[in-house]
Amino acid sequence: MNAVLPRFLKSAYRKEPVISVLITIGVVDALIGGFDDKWSLFAFGLGTAGMTLLFKFWRSQQRRPIPEEPVVQHYLPSHSSNPTLPMLTISKKKPPQ
């Protein structure tokens, strides 16, 4: 569990940093208010986290996935557009020195 939580938090903060910060603020406020018997802070924290989760859910419902067509990727063309090169022959003469 120790390795899973940091990975989850990092991926959540990278995808939606503002929503993740608001949820963190709400949860921390709710924890502080719950342990210190400050019910207004507890309610504010729960309200903040709850409203943020509702907003996140609403935004995910607004996005409609775009149907993707399969992309065929050819690495080489079926035929070459360049003419074939002539064969190189090695000259039997010695190069000038």
C-alpha positions in Angstrom: 0.0 0.0 0.0 2.9 2.4 0.7 4.0 2.3 -2.9 0.5 2.5 -4.4 -0.7 5.6 -2.7 2.1 8.0 -3.9 1.7 6.7 -7.5 -2.1 7.3 -7.3 -1.6 10.8 -5.8 1.0 11.8 -8.4 -1.2 10.6 -11.3 -4.3 12.4 -9.9 -2.3 15.7 -9.4 -0.9 15.5 -12.9 -4.3 15.0 -14.6 -6.4 17.5 -12.7 -4.3 19.6 -10.2 -7.0 22.1 -9.2 -9.6 19.5 -8.4 -7.0 17.4 -6.5 -6.0 20.4 -4.4 -9.6 21.2 -3.5 -10.3 17.6 -2.5 -7.1 17.6 -0.4 -8.1 20.9 1.3 -11.6 19.6 2.0 -10.3 16.3 3.5 -7.7 18.0 5.7 -10.3 20.5 6.9 -12.7 17.7 7.7 -10.0 15.7 9.6 -9.0 18.8 11.6 -12.5 19.7 12.4 -13.5 16.1 13.3 -10.6 15.6 15.7 -10.8 19.1 17.4 -14.6 19.0 17.7 -15.0 22.0 15.4 -18.1 21.0 13.6 -18.2 24.0 11.4 -14.8 23.2 10.0 -15.7 19.6 9.7 -18.9 20.5 7.7 -16.9 23.0 5.6 -14.3 20.3 4.7 -16.9 17.8 3.8 -18.8 20.3 1.8 -15.7 21.4 -0.1 -14.6 17.8 -0.8 -18.2 16.8 -1.8 -18.8 19.7 -4.1 -15.4 19.1 -5.8 -16.2 15.5 -6.3 -19.7 16.4 -7.7 -18.0 18.9 -10.1 -15.5 16.3 -11.2 -18.3 13.8 -11.8 -20.3 16.4 -13.7 -17.3 17.3 -15.9 -16.6 13.7 -16.7 -20.3 13.3 -17.8 -20.0 16.3 -20.1 -17.1 14.8 -22.1 -18.2 12.5 -24.8 -15.6 10.1 -26.1 -14.7 10.7 -29.8 -15.0 7.5 -31.8 -11.5 6.7 -33.0 -11.0 5.0 -36.4 -8.1 2.5 -36.5 -5.1 4.0 -38.0 -3.0 1.9 -40.3 0.6 2.8 -40.1 2.9 1.7 -43.0 6.6 1.9 -42.3 7.6 1.5 -45.9 5.7 2.4 -49.1 4.4 -0.4 -51.2 6.6 0.7 -54.1 9.5 3.1 -54.4 9.0 6.5 -56.0 12.7 6.9 -56.8 14.2 5.2 -59.9 16.6 2.3 -59.1 20.2 3.3 -58.9 22.8 1.8 -61.3 25.2 -0.7 -59.9 28.6 0.7 -59.0 31.6 -1.0 -60.4 35.1 -0.7 -59.0 37.6 0.8 -61.4 40.7 -1.4 -61.9 42.9 1.6 -62.4 45.0 2.7 -59.5 44.0 6.1 -58.1 46.5 8.9 -58.7 48.8 9.6 -55.8 
